[in-house]
Amino acid sequence: MTKPIVTFAALKCVELGLIDLDKPVHNFHSDLKDLDVGKLQDGKVIYEKANKDITLHHLLAHTSGFAYDFHDPLLAHLALEEKIQNEKELQKIEGEIMIQLLPKDKDDERNSFVELRAGAGGDEAAIFVGDLYRMYSRFSERNNWKVEKVKEVISGPGGFKEIIAKISGKLVYKTLKFESGVHRVQRVPETESQGRVHTSTCTVAVLPEAEEIDDVEIDKSEIRVDTFRASGAGGQHVNKTDSAVRITHLPSGLVVECQDGRSQHKNKTKALSLLSAKLKKEEEENQQAEIASERKILVGSGDRSEKIRTYNFPQGRVTDHRIKLTQHNLDQVMDGDIRSISDALIAENQLEMLAQLELDNNCLLYTSPSPRDRTRSRMPSSA
């Protein structure tokens, strides 16, 4: 529990008997009792910020007239300054609380696969794939992340057609997920004799590491078991008893059979095992199809016009076109110093989510009928 901010205004409130500093801060405002912080992901942070928020609300409610009540001009000036400072602090804390209450991406904590592929531009695009891989590797070192190269396809002199790397660590996907898209580079290639600037592209896809699919547990209510007489060679016992088993998985329509052994029980066990393996394979295929679809959405066609970021070497600048952010520190960026860009993208995403949340709330308030309207709707119409 955080204590109230013991400021000049708070002491004056105590002197006037308006505030009891021995009381818990959350008693100042009944709304906090309805905040079930245990169900929130960052409950402790929200709780502390809410305490501070309510304290400032309480102070401001009782200090608004201090500047006019004091006979000493100096004290009046101090009270007014403190009121202005508390109002600014209050606005900041309320914004932080709203961000903490935004829905969290379930994949933010996961490790990620970063896929880099050469786009338009030939050998220069292939060289830039290697440059981007080095940039993300250096950024990973700064964050104490582990980088494992999964695949590389060499192309041309010193270039790569494709590099796939797995990056493991804390909040990897949250930090890198906005890197997906077409990255454009503008520079003079080493093979260019007349000094002309060439434009090339690479595509970047950042995908969260998929959850491991465990052996599928089959619900007995979702299967139909049929027994029948085995056919073919196998002797008198196999052919004259209902030892063969056919299992149908009703939700998916998959059908498996087993008639290898004399025991119906063993055949059923084998059939269930086969069904479990088929269901697992089907789930893995669906997962791979979903990842492939997401990858296609993330990187587009790789055309120059689809760029999300431009690295301009002659001007030493990097521009992220989504948030119109330009920095003139290209050397540092290519050495892995992309934290400021990453933070700016995350902040912009949070602002968009807040704006959407506010819009949804306004629409809800606008469309919700008033108590009088609801009462009228229940009244019978006159004949």
C-alpha positions as CSV (number, residue, x, y, z in Angstrom):
1,M,0.0,0.0,0.0
2,T,1.5,3.3,-1.0
3,K,1.2,6.2,1.5
4,P,-0.3,9.6,0.5
5,I,2.0,12.2,-1.0
6,V,2.9,14.3,2.0
7,T,3.1,17.7,0.3
8,F,2.6,21.2,1.4
9,A,-1.1,21.0,0.3
10,A,-1.6,17.7,2.1
11,L,-0.2,19.1,5.4
12,K,-2.6,22.1,5.0
13,C,-5.5,19.7,4.5
14,V,-4.5,17.9,7.7
15,E,-4.3,21.2,9.5
16,L,-7.9,22.1,8.4
17,G,-9.1,18.6,9.3
18,L,-9.9,17.6,5.7
19,I,-7.5,14.6,5.4
20,D,-6.5,12.0,7.9
21,L,-3.1,10.7,6.7
22,D,-3.4,7.6,8.9
23,K,-6.3,6.4,6.7
24,P,-5.4,4.1,3.7
25,V,-5.4,6.1,0.5
26,H,-8.0,3.9,-1.2
27,N,-10.6,4.9,1.4
28,F,-10.7,8.3,-0.2
29,H,-12.5,7.0,-3.2
30,S,-15.1,4.2,-3.2
31,D,-14.4,3.2,-6.8
32,L,-11.1,1.5,-5.9
33,K,-12.9,-1.1,-3.9
34,D,-14.5,-2.3,-7.1
35,L,-11.1,-2.7,-8.9
36,D,-10.3,-6.4,-8.8
37,V,-6.5,-6.0,-9.4
38,G,-6.0,-9.7,-8.9
39,K,-7.4,-10.4,-12.3
40,L,-5.3,-7.8,-14.1
41,Q,-1.9,-8.7,-15.5
42,D,-0.1,-5.8,-14.0
43,G,-2.4,-5.6,-10.9
44,K,0.3,-4.3,-8.5
45,V,1.4,-1.5,-10.8
46,I,-2.2,-0.4,-11.4
47,Y,-3.0,-0.6,-7.7
48,E,-0.1,1.7,-6.8
49,K,-0.9,4.2,-9.6
50,A,-4.6,4.2,-8.6
51,N,-3.7,5.0,-5.0
52,K,-1.5,7.9,-6.2
53,D,-4.2,9.0,-8.7
54,I,-6.9,9.1,-6.0
55,T,-4.6,10.9,-3.6
56,L,-4.1,13.6,-6.1
57,H,-7.8,13.8,-6.9
58,H,-8.4,14.3,-3.1
59,L,-5.8,16.9,-2.7
60,L,-6.9,18.9,-5.7
61,A,-10.5,18.8,-4.5
62,H,-9.5,20.5,-1.3
63,T,-6.6,22.7,-2.4
64,S,-8.4,24.6,-5.3
65,G,-9.1,27.6,-3.1
66,F,-5.9,27.6,-1.1
67,A,-4.4,30.3,-3.3
68,Y,-7.2,32.7,-2.3
69,D,-7.5,31.6,1.4
70,F,-3.9,32.4,2.5
71,H,-3.1,35.8,3.8
72,D,0.6,35.2,3.1
73,P,1.2,35.8,-0.6
74,L,4.2,33.5,-0.6
75,L,2.2,30.6,0.8
76,A,-0.6,31.3,-1.7
77,H,2.0,31.2,-4.5
78,L,3.4,27.9,-3.3
79,A,-0.1,26.4,-3.0
80,L,-0.9,27.5,-6.5
81,E,2.3,26.0,-7.9
82,E,1.6,22.8,-6.2
83,K,-1.9,22.6,-7.5
84,I,-0.6,23.0,-11.1
85,Q,2.1,20.4,-10.6
86,N,-0.5,17.9,-9.1
87,E,-2.8,18.4,-12.1
88,K,0.0,17.6,-14.5
89,E,1.0,14.5,-12.4
90,L,-2.6,13.4,-12.3
91,Q,-3.0,13.5,-16.1
92,K,0.2,11.5,-16.5
93,I,-0.8,8.8,-14.0
94,E,-4.3,8.4,-15.5
95,G,-2.7,7.9,-18.9
96,E,-0.3,5.3,-17.5
97,I,-3.3,3.5,-15.8
98,M,-5.2,3.4,-19.1
99,I,-2.1,1.8,-20.9
100,Q,-1.8,-0.8,-18.1
101,L,-5.5,-1.7,-18.6
102,L,-5.1,-2.3,-22.4
103,P,-5.5,-5.9,-23.5
104,K,-2.2,-7.7,-23.7
105,D,-1.0,-9.7,-26.7
106,K,-0.7,-13.3,-25.6
107,D,2.3,-13.7,-27.8
108,D,4.4,-10.9,-26.4
109,E,6.3,-13.1,-24.0
110,R,7.2,-15.7,-26.7
111,N,10.5,-16.2,-28.5
112,S,10.4,-15.3,-32.2
113,F,11.6,-16.4,-35.6
114,V,12.9,-13.6,-37.8
115,E,12.8,-14.3,-41.5
116,L,14.9,-12.1,-43.8
117,R,14.5,-12.5,-47.6
118,A,15.9,-10.5,-50.5
119,G,13.3,-8.6,-52.5
120,A,13.8,-6.3,-55.5
121,G,17.3,-5.2,-56.3
122,G,19.4,-8.3,-57.2
123,D,22.8,-8.6,-55.5
124,E,22.4,-5.4,-53.5
125,A,19.2,-6.7,-51.9
126,A,21.0,-9.9,-51.0
127,I,23.8,-8.0,-49.4
128,F,21.3,-5.9,-47.4
129,V,19.8,-9.2,-46.0
130,G,23.2,-9.8,-44.3
131,D,23.3,-6.2,-43.1
132,L,19.8,-6.5,-41.5
133,Y,20.7,-9.8,-39.9
134,R,23.8,-8.2,-38.3
135,M,21.5,-5.3,-37.1
136,Y,19.1,-7.6,-35.4
137,S,22.0,-9.7,-34.0
138,R,23.6,-6.6,-32.4
139,F,20.2,-5.5,-31.1
140,S,19.8,-8.9,-29.5
141,E,23.2,-8.7,-27.9
142,R,22.2,-5.3,-26.3
143,N,19.1,-7.0,-24.8
144,N,20.9,-10.2,-23.7
145,W,18.9,-12.3,-26.2
146,K,20.1,-15.5,-27.8
147,V,20.3,-15.7,-31.6
148,E,20.4,-19.1,-33.4
149,K,20.7,-19.1,-37.2
150,V,18.2,-21.7,-38.4
151,K,18.7,-21.4,-42.2
152,E,20.7,-19.4,-44.7
153,V,20.8,-19.4,-48.5
154,I,23.9,-17.7,-49.9
155,S,23.4,-15.6,-53.0
156,G,26.0,-13.6,-55.0
157,P,29.2,-12.0,-53.6
158,G,28.7,-11.7,-49.9
159,G,24.9,-11.8,-49.9
160,F,22.1,-14.0,-48.8
161,K,18.9,-14.9,-50.6
162,E,17.4,-15.8,-47.2
163,I,18.2,-16.0,-43.5
164,I,16.0,-17.4,-40.8
165,A,17.0,-16.9,-37.2
166,K,15.4,-17.8,-33.8
167,I,15.7,-15.1,-31.2
168,S,15.1,-16.2,-27.6
169,G,14.8,-13.9,-24.5
170,K,12.5,-11.6,-22.6
171,L,9.7,-9.9,-24.5
172,V,11.3,-10.7,-27.9
173,Y,8.1,-10.7,-29.9
174,K,6.7,-7.6,-28.2
175,T,9.8,-5.7,-29.1
176,L,10.3,-7.0,-32.7
177,K,6.8,-7.6,-34.0
178,F,6.5,-4.2,-35.7
179,E,9.7,-5.0,-37.7
180,S,7.7,-7.1,-40.1
181,G,7.3,-5.6,-43.6
182,V,9.4,-4.3,-46.5
183,H,12.6,-2.6,-45.6
184,R,14.1,-0.4,-48.4
185,V,17.7,0.6,-48.7
186,Q,19.1,3.4,-50.8
187,R,22.8,3.5,-51.4
188,V,25.6,3.4,-54.0
189,P,26.7,-0.3,-54.6
190,E,30.4,-1.0,-54.5
191,T,30.1,-2.2,-58.1
192,E,28.6,1.1,-59.2
193,S,31.2,3.0,-61.2
194,Q,29.2,6.2,-61.8
195,G,28.1,6.8,-58.2
196,R,24.4,6.3,-58.8
197,V,22.1,5.5,-55.9
198,H,20.3,2.2,-56.2
199,T,17.1,1.3,-54.4
200,S,16.7,-2.3,-53.1
201,T,14.3,-4.1,-50.7
202,C,14.3,-6.9,-48.2
203,T,11.3,-8.5,-46.5
204,V,11.2,-9.1,-42.8
205,A,8.7,-11.4,-41.1
206,V,8.7,-11.7,-37.3
207,L,6.7,-14.7,-36.2
208,P,6.1,-15.9,-32.5
209,E,7.4,-19.3,-31.7
210,A,4.5,-21.7,-31.9
211,E,3.4,-23.7,-28.9
212,E,4.4,-27.3,-28.9
213,I,1.5,-29.6,-29.8
214,D,1.3,-32.3,-27.2
215,D,-0.3,-35.7,-28.0
216,V,-3.9,-35.2,-28.6
217,E,-6.3,-36.4,-25.8
218,I,-9.4,-38.0,-27.4
219,D,-12.7,-37.5,-25.8
220,K,-14.6,-40.8,-25.7
221,S,-17.9,-39.0,-26.4
222,E,-16.4,-37.8,-29.7
223,I,-15.6,-41.2,-31.2
224,R,-17.7,-44.1,-32.5
225,V,-16.1,-47.6,-32.2
226,D,-17.3,-50.3,-34.5
227,T,-16.0,-53.9,-34.5
228,F,-16.1,-56.3,-37.4
229,R,-14.6,-59.6,-38.6
230,A,-11.1,-59.3,-39.9
231,S,-10.5,-60.2,-43.6
232,G,-7.6,-61.8,-45.4
233,A,-5.0,-64.2,-44.1
234,G,-4.5,-64.8,-40.5
235,G,-5.9,-68.0,-39.4
236,Q,-9.2,-69.4,-38.2
237,H,-9.4,-67.3,-35.0
238,V,-8.8,-63.9,-36.7
239,N,-11.3,-64.5,-39.4
240,K,-14.1,-65.8,-37.2
241,T,-14.2,-63.3,-34.4
242,D,-15.0,-59.6,-34.3
243,S,-11.5,-58.6,-33.4
244,A,-11.0,-55.8,-36.0
245,V,-11.8,-52.3,-34.8
246,R,-12.9,-49.2,-36.7
247,I,-12.9,-45.8,-34.9
248,T,-14.5,-42.7,-36.3
249,H,-13.7,-39.3,-34.9
250,L,-17.0,-37.5,-35.2
251,P,-15.8,-33.8,-35.1
252,S,-13.2,-34.3,-37.9
253,G,-14.6,-37.2,-39.8
254,L,-11.3,-39.1,-39.6
255,V,-11.6,-42.9,-39.7
256,V,-8.9,-45.4,-38.6
257,E,-9.0,-49.2,-38.6
258,C,-6.9,-51.9,-37.0
259,Q,-7.2,-55.7,-37.6
260,D,-3.6,-56.8,-37.0
261,G,-4.0,-58.8,-33.9
262,R,-6.3,-61.4,-32.4
263,S,-7.2,-59.2,-29.4
264,Q,-9.9,-56.7,-30.0
265,H,-8.6,-54.7,-27.0
266,K,-5.1,-54.5,-28.5
267,N,-6.5,-53.5,-31.9
268,K,-8.5,-50.7,-30.3
269,T,-5.5,-49.4,-28.4
270,K,-3.5,-49.3,-31.7
271,A,-6.4,-47.6,-33.5
272,L,-6.6,-44.9,-30.8
273,S,-2.9,-44.3,-31.0
274,L,-3.1,-44.0,-34.8
275,L,-6.1,-41.6,-34.5
276,S,-4.2,-39.5,-32.0
277,A,-1.2,-39.3,-34.4
278,K,-3.4,-38.3,-37.3
279,L,-5.2,-35.6,-35.3
280,K,-1.8,-34.2,-34.1
281,K,-0.5,-34.1,-37.7
282,E,-3.7,-32.3,-38.8
283,E,-3.3,-29.8,-36.0
284,E,0.3,-29.2,-37.0
285,E,-0.7,-28.7,-40.7
286,N,-3.3,-26.2,-39.7
287,Q,-0.8,-24.4,-37.5
288,Q,1.7,-24.2,-40.4
289,A,-1.0,-23.0,-42.8
290,E,-1.9,-20.2,-40.3
291,I,1.8,-19.2,-40.0
292,A,2.2,-19.2,-43.8
293,S,-0.9,-17.0,-44.2
294,E,0.4,-14.6,-41.5
295,R,3.8,-14.4,-43.1
296,K,2.2,-13.5,-46.5
297,I,0.2,-10.7,-44.8
298,L,3.3,-9.4,-42.9
299,V,5.7,-9.1,-45.9
300,G,3.4,-8.4,-48.8
301,S,4.9,-8.8,-52.2
302,G,8.3,-7.2,-51.4
303,D,7.8,-4.4,-53.9
304,R,9.6,-1.0,-53.3
305,S,6.3,0.8,-53.0
306,E,5.3,-1.3,-49.9
307,K,8.1,-0.1,-47.8
308,I,7.7,0.4,-44.0
309,R,11.2,1.8,-43.5
310,T,13.9,3.4,-45.6
311,Y,17.6,3.3,-44.9
312,N,19.2,6.1,-46.9
313,F,23.0,5.8,-46.7
314,P,24.0,8.9,-48.7
315,Q,22.0,11.1,-46.2
316,G,22.8,9.0,-43.2
317,R,19.1,8.7,-42.2
318,V,16.5,6.1,-41.4
319,T,12.8,6.8,-41.8
320,D,9.9,4.7,-40.5
321,H,7.0,5.6,-42.8
322,R,4.3,4.3,-40.6
323,I,4.8,6.8,-37.8
324,K,6.7,9.4,-39.9
325,L,9.8,9.1,-37.7
326,T,13.1,10.2,-39.1
327,Q,16.5,9.8,-37.4
328,H,19.9,10.9,-38.7
329,N,21.9,8.1,-37.0
330,L,22.0,5.4,-39.6
331,D,25.4,4.1,-38.5
332,Q,24.2,3.5,-35.0
333,V,20.9,1.9,-36.3
334,M,22.8,-0.5,-38.5
335,D,24.9,-1.4,-35.4
336,G,21.8,-2.5,-33.6
337,D,20.7,0.7,-31.9
338,I,17.0,0.5,-32.8
339,R,15.5,0.7,-29.3
340,S,14.1,4.2,-29.9
341,I,12.4,3.1,-33.1
342,S,10.9,0.1,-31.4
343,D,9.7,2.1,-28.4
344,A,8.1,4.7,-30.7
345,L,6.2,2.0,-32.6
346,I,5.0,0.3,-29.5
347,A,3.8,3.7,-28.1
348,E,2.0,4.5,-31.3
349,N,0.3,1.2,-31.2
350,Q,-0.9,1.8,-27.6
351,L,-2.2,5.2,-28.6
352,E,-4.2,3.7,-31.5
353,M,-5.6,1.1,-29.1
354,L,-6.6,3.8,-26.6
355,A,-8.3,5.8,-29.3
356,Q,-10.2,2.7,-30.5
357,L,-11.2,1.9,-26.9
358,E,-12.5,5.5,-26.4
359,L,-14.4,5.3,-29.7
360,D,-16.0,1.9,-28.8
361,N,-17.0,3.4,-25.4
362,N,-18.5,6.4,-27.0
363,C,-20.4,4.3,-29.5
364,L,-21.7,2.1,-26.6
365,L,-22.8,5.2,-24.7
366,Y,-24.5,6.6,-27.8
367,T,-26.4,3.5,-28.7
368,S,-27.4,2.6,-25.1
369,P,-31.0,3.6,-24.4
370,S,-31.7,5.9,-21.5
371,P,-33.7,4.6,-18.5
372,R,-36.7,6.6,-19.7
373,D,-36.5,5.0,-23.1
374,R,-36.3,1.5,-21.6
375,T,-39.3,2.3,-19.4
376,R,-41.3,3.4,-22.5
377,S,-40.3,0.3,-24.4
378,R,-41.9,-1.8,-21.7
379,M,-45.2,0.2,-21.7
380,P,-48.0,-1.3,-23.8
381,S,-49.0,0.7,-26.8
382,S,-52.5,2.3,-26.7
383,A,-55.1,0.8,-28.9
